[in-house]
Amino acid sequence: GETGQYSEQITRRREINQDIMVNFNMPVNDFNINALVGFNGNERKVSYQYSEVNDLTIPTWFNLKNSGKTPIVEQHMELRRLMGVFGQFEGSWKNMLYLTVTARNDWSSTLAKENRSFFYPSVSLSWVITDMLNKMNKPLPEWVTYAKARASFAQVGNDMDPYQLYDSYEIGSDQWGNTTAKPGDTKYDATVRSELISSWEAGLEMKFLNNRLGFDLAWYKSNAKRQLMKIPMNEMSGYAKKIINAGNIQNTGVELMVYARPIETADFSWDTQINFSKNNNKILDLGPGIPKYELGGAEELKVYAVAGGNYGEIWGTTFARVTDENSPYYGKLILNEAGLPTTDGEKRKIGDQQPDCMLGWVNTLNYKNFSFSFQFDGRIGGDIYSYTNYMLQVSGRAEVTAPNGSRDQFVLDGVIPDGKGGYTVNNVAVTPQQYWAQGIGTGNQGIAEANIYDGTNFRLRNVALNYSFPREMLKKTCFQQVKLGVSVNNVWMIYSDMEGIDPESVMVANTNATGFEFGASPTSRSYLFNVTLGF
């Protein structure tokens, strides 16, 4: 108001955990058995209160009673309880064959009575191959130091946030002080069940040459079913979205870690490690009548989970092209009379945010009391839309708008409709400003296809140098350890296709839609100096 405004906000959070566990351990000949049963109770309560007054009677006196107007008050409370019983069995045979079985059943207050109970088990098996073969007098070659195989299956159940079962009304007041009630924008369903994620994993770990060389290989697969999703509704129904149980999203992939110590002397050693991972995230099903589900985006640019496709497909406007395969101009850009590119405004798939694979290479060099390490990271494949580049282009600030300083006119390779169902070859020259501002610059995000980039990038992620003082120097001090160190993160972008934009500068960090950036802040380089003291 004219004389000021004052507000107060109070948020209180309380969490209570209760744990009761009984453990049992018993060796039996060559077997060792460990069993555990328990109970866990968790209660979370959040209360929120907001009060606001406008047009203060006495300026600069900030008090909720310092106004003749009715205060604006909001109040909210959430209470959630989760009770669970669990058990675990661990068994080993001669310390070379291990079996672990777990089971848990939870009861959640956020689900309806008939669905609030959900059960999820797990089982894992590991086998130390070298130990078993040695005890059988059938050892592997001497250069094989260690070999272990493993396999596991696990399920995890998830409930949802409180108060998402039944439709309710929001109580308020109109401008005349009358009490009002209006429904929320989400249609709830009291029959929804818990989410269920099932995962499988198999792996092999081997070490050679007295642990100087080794690798760890893992394959995994997971299926997320009965997901609790908010899908859009026709707003003529009175709701913008509804909650359903649906979907089957499958993750499959491999992870490989290879490590070695190529050099080792009395004063010097070199350790190196290479990491490789590849993940495929497929949408097997999104539920009846749901072809795609929005993960994020803005207006002409969206990131979807598409049934039958990948998780994180990038959809946006594309260049209009001749689609008649019988035409001599098939695939050519369709231009307007001014010789500029056009689009029909429809969103189509223009990319996929999932990378083909991820790489990492870590090296540590130790010389006497000095330790020097550096880490390279790489991402291969995947696509990213850059709104920053688009804005630089339409404003003429991007280097691509004047390559090598040239602002000469040029003729686009395309065709112009002749009005008779055919096309004529374009011969209209345009300026760079016309092309970028009027051609590419159509709509709020432009023709999105023009700013979709390969997400491949390689960088020097980290460099660190440490020095540990010899123990002899510390004998007459109270210190057991003194170490000085300096490190730098995000050191050097070796290669990126995004013309100065860091592919990690996604629009929102806490979202699954990572295939676009909208004027995101540049990533920063950080310097860390540390001193470690041990007593």
N, C-alpha and C positions, 0 to 999 in steps of 0.2 A: 504494500500500500504506500500512499504518499508519505506517511509518517513512519514507515518501517514495518518489518515483519519479523516474527520470532517463532522458532519451532524447536521442539525437543523430540529426540528419538531414543528409545530405550529398547535394547535387544538383550535377552537373557537366554543362555544356552546351558542345559544341564544334561549330563550323560552318566548313567549308572550301569556298571558292569558287575555281574555276579558269575563266578566260576567255581565249580566243584569238580575235582578230578581225583580218580583213584587209579594208581599205577601198579602193575604186577610184572615182575621180572623173574624168570626161572630158567636156568640152564638145564638141559636134559641130554646127557651124553654129548653128541656132536651138534645138538641143536641149542639155540638160544632163543627164548620166547619172551617177548615184551608186549604187554597188553595195557590198554588205557581206555577208560570209560569216563564220561564227564557230562556236565550240564553247563550251559552258558545262557545267561539272561542279559539282555541289553535293552535299556530304556533311554530314549532321547526326547527331550522336551525343549521346544523353542517358543519363546513368547516375544511378541513385537508390539510396541505401542508408539504411535506417532501423533503429536499434537502440534497444531499451528494456529496462530492468530495473526490477523492483518490489521492495518490502520491503528497502530499503537496510539493510545490516548496520551501517554507521556513519551515523547520521542527519546530514544536511547535507553529507556528502562525496559530491559528484556525480561518480561515475565508473562506467563500465560494468562494472567488475569488483567493484564494491561491493555484491554480492548473492549469496546462496547459490542463487538460483533461475536456471533457464535463461533467458537473454535472449530476447526476442522480436525476430526479425530479419526485415526485408523488403528485398529487393534486386531491382532492375529495370534493364534496359538496352535502349535503342532505337538502331538504326542504320538510316539511310535514305540511299540514293543516288539522285540524279536526274541523268542525262546527256542533253545535248541538242545538236543541231546546228541552225543557223538561217541564214537568208539574207534579205536585204532589197534590193529594187530601187526606186530613186526616179528618176523621169524627169519632166522639165518641158519644155514647149515655149513659147518666148518669154516665160517667166515669167508665163504666164496660164492654162496648162493643166497640171495636176499629176497624176501617177499614182504610187501607192506600192503595191508588192506585197511581202508577207512570207510566210515559211513556216518552220515549226519542227517538228522531230520529237524527241520525248523518249523516253527509256527509264527506267522507274521500277523500283526494287527492291521496291516495295510491291505490285506486281502479279505474277501468274504469268508464267512465261517466254513463253508463247504470246500473252499479252496486254499485255506491259509496254511495247510500242512504240505510241505514238499520235502522230498528225500533225494539225497545225492551221494553216491558212493565213489570210491576210487580204488584202483589196484595197480601196483607196480612190481616189476620183477627185474632184478639185475643179477648178472653172472660174471664173476671174475674168472675169465677163461684161463689166464696164465696160472693162477693158484691151483685150479682144479687139475690142469694137465700136469703140473709139477708133482702133485700128490699122486697122480696116476703113473708117474715115471714116464710120461710122454711129453716132455717139455718142448716148447717152441724153440726155434733157433735162438742162440745167445743174444743176437742183436735185437730181439723182441723183448722188451723189459716188462711190458704190462699190456693187458688186453681185457676190456670189460664191455659187455653188451647189456642193453637195458631196453625195457618196453613198459608202457604204462597206458592206462585208460582212466579217465576221470570225468565226473559230471559236477557241474556247479549250478545251483539254483539262485535266482535273484527275485526279490520282491520289488515293490515300487514305493514312491513317496506317499505320505499319508493323504487321505481325503481325496482319492481319485477313483472312488467306486460309484458314488451316487450324485446325480444332478442336484445342484443346490442354487440358492438365490443369494445375490449380494444385496445387503440391506444398506440403504443410503437415504439421502434426502434431496428434494429439489430446491430450486431457488427461493421458494416460499416457505420452506421449512417442513413440508409434508414428507412423511416417510415413504420411501420407494423400495421396490424389490425388482431386481432384474436377474435373468439367468446368466451364467458365465458363457464363455465362447467355446467351451469344450464339452462334448457329449460323452458321458462316462458309461461304463458297462460293468455291472457288479459281478459278472460271470468270468472276468479275466483271471488267468492263472499266472503262476510264477514263470519267469523265463527259465530256459534250460539250455546250458552249453555243455556239449559233449566233446571231449578231446582225446586224441590218440597220439602217442609219440613212440618212436623207436630210435635207438642211437647206438653208436659204437665209439669207444675211446681206446686209443692205442698209443703206447710210448715206446721209443726205440733208443738204442745206444745209450743206456743208463740215463734215460730221461733227457737226452740232448735234443731229441726230435720227437714230435708227437702230433696227434690230431684228435679232434672230437667232432663227429658227424652226427647230425640229428635230422630226422624227418618228422613232421607233425601234420596233424589234420584236426580241425575243429568245426563243429556245426552248432550255430546258435539258432535255436528254435523257440517258438512261442514268444517272440520278442514283443515287448510292450511298446507299441508305436502310436504316435499321434499322426493320423493321416488327415489330409484336408477334406472338407465337406463343402457342398454347395451352400453358400451362406443364406440362401432362401429358406433353408431348413431352420434357421435361427442359431446355427452353430458354425464355427469356422473350422473345427476339427473334432475328431473323435479318437478315443483310445481303443485299440484292438490288440488281440494276441495273434500274431501272424509271422510268417517269414521263416526262411531257412538260408542263412548266410554261411558259406563254407570257406574256411581258410585252409590252404595247404601250402607247405613250403619246406625248404631245407635250410639248414644252418651248418656252416663248416668253419672250424677254427684250426689253423695249422700254426704250430709254434716250434721254435728251434733256438738253440744256443750254438751258433756256428763257430764262435771263437771263445776259448776259455783258457786263460793263463793265470799265473799267480797274482798279477796286478790288474788284468784287463779281462772284461767279458762283454759279449754282445748278445742280447736277447732280442728276438724278433717274432712277431705274431701277425698273422694275416687272418682276417675275418671276412666271411662271405655269407650273405643271406639272400634268399629269394622267396617271396610270398605272393601267392595268388588268392585274391579275395573275390569269390564268385557269389552272385545272387541266384540261388537255385529256385527260390519262391518268395514272393512278397505277400501272398494271400490272395483270395478270390477278388478279381476285379481291380487289382492294384498293379498297373504296369510299371510304375516307377515311384520312387519316394525321394523327396527333396532333402538333401543334407545341408545345403546352404547356397548362397549366391545373392545376386542383386539384379532385378529387372531382366535385361537381355542375357545375362550370364548365370547359369545354374549348375550345381553339382548334384547329380542324382545317383541313387542306387537303383539299377534297372533290372527288372526280372529277366533272367536268362543272360545277363551281362555281368559287368564288373561293378564292384563297389567303388564309387567315386568317378563316374563318367562325367566329363565336362561337356555341357551343352550350351550352344550360343548361336548367334546369327552367322551366316556364311555368305560368301560371295555368290551372287546369282551366276549360274553357268548354263550353257546349252546342254540339255539332258537327253536330247534325241540322238540315239546312237547311230541313226542312219544319216544324220546331218554331217556335212563336211566340216562343220565348226564344232563338232562334239567336244565338250570339255572346255571350250573357250569362255572367257568372262563375258557376261552380258552387261554392256555399258549403257548409260543414258545418252541423250543427244549432246551433252557437254563433254562426252568422252570419259566419264567417271564411273567407277564401279557401283553396282547396285546390290541390294539384298531384298528378299521378300519378307524379311522380318521374322520368319519362323526359326525356332530353335532346333538345331540338330547336333548330333554328337560331333565334337571337334577335337576331343582329346580324352585322355585317361590319366587320372592323377597318380595311379599306382606305378612306382618305379619297377623296372625289370629286375634289378638287383641292387644290393648295397654292398660296399666294400670298405674295409678298414685295414690299415697297416700301422702297427705300433712297434717302435724300436727303442731299446734302452741300452745305453753304453755306460759301463762302469769302469772307472780307472782309479784305483786306490780309493780315496774318500770322495771322489767326484762321481756324480751320476747325471747323465744327460739323456733326455728322452724326447721323442717327437712322434706325432701321430698324423697320418694322412687319412682322410675320409673321401669316399666317392659314392655318388649316386648315378646309376646308369638308367636312362629311360624315364618314362612318365612325363606328363605335360603340365604346364602352368600357364594360366592367363594372367597378363600383366596390365592392370589399369594404369599404373604409373607410367609405363611406356606409352600407353594410348594418350594420356594427358600431355606428355612431353611432345608427342607427335602433332597433335591438333593445335598446340600453341607454338609450334615451330622451334622448340628447344631441344629436340632430339637430334642426334648426329645424323640419323638416317634421313632427315628431311632436307639435308644439304650435304650429300656425300662428297667428300673431298672439297667442300666449300662451293660446290656447283649448285646453282639455282636455275639451271636451264630448263626450258620446257621439254616435255617428252610425250610420246604417243604410247598409250597402253596397248598391249597385245590383247585385243578382244573384238567383239562384234556389237553392232547396234541394231536393234529391231527395225525392220523396214516398214512396219505397219501392215504387212500383207502375209504375216506368218513366217517370214524369212528373216535373214540377217544380211547386213553389209559389213565389210571389214572396216574397223575404226581407223580414221585418219585425222582425228581431232587432237591437237596438241593441248596439254594442260600444264599448269605450273605446279611445282611441288606444293605450294600452299593450297591450291585447289584440290589436289589429290588427297592430301592428309586432312585438311579441315572440312571439306565438303564431301569427299568421297568416302574415305575411311571413317570420318567423324560423323557418321549417321547414328542417331540415337544417343543414349546416355553412355553406353559403353562402346560405341562404334560398331563396326563389323568385327565381331569378336574373333573370327578366324584369322584376322590380320595380326592379332597380338597373342596368339597361342604359341608357346615356346617349349622347346625340349628342355626338360628339367635336369638333364645330365650336368653334373658339376663335380669338380675335384678340388679339394682344398687341403692346405696344411692346417689342421685343426688346433694343434697344441704343441708348444715347445716348452721344456722345463729343464732347469739346471739346479742341482742341489749339491751341497757340500756338508759332510758329516765330520765333526771334529774327532780326531783320534781319541780313544779312551785314555791313552797315556797323558794327554794334555788336560784331562778332566779329573785326574786322580786326587788333586788337592782342592777340588771344588765340591759343591753339593750336587753337581749335575751328573747324571748317568748318561745323558745324551744331549748334544747340542747340534742342531742342523739348521743351516741357512738355505733358503731356496728362492728362486724367481721363476715365474712361468707366464706365458702369454697364450691366450685363447683366441681362436678365430684369426690366425696369423696371416694367411695368404690365400686368396681365391685364385687357384691356378687356372681353372677353366670354367666358364659358364656361358650358356647360349643366350642369356637374358639381358644382354646389353647394359651391364652395370647394375642390375637388380639382383640381389641375393635370392636364390630360389627358396631359401628358408624363411624369407620375409612374407609369410602367409598372412592373410587378412586377420584371422582370429586363431589364436594358439589352442584354445580349448574346444575345438570342433573337429569333426571327422571330414569336413570339407576343406582340404588343404590344396586344392587345385587352382587357386587363384589368389592374387594379392591386389588390394585396392588402396594404393597410397600408403602401404605399410611403412613403418619406421625402419630405417636401415639397421641391419644387425651391427652390433658393436664389437670392438676388439677390447679385451680386458687384460690388465697387467696385475699380477699378484706377487707380492713379496711376503715371505713367511719365515717365521722363526719357530723352531720346535725345540722345546726344553723338556727333558726327562729327568725326574728326580729319583 
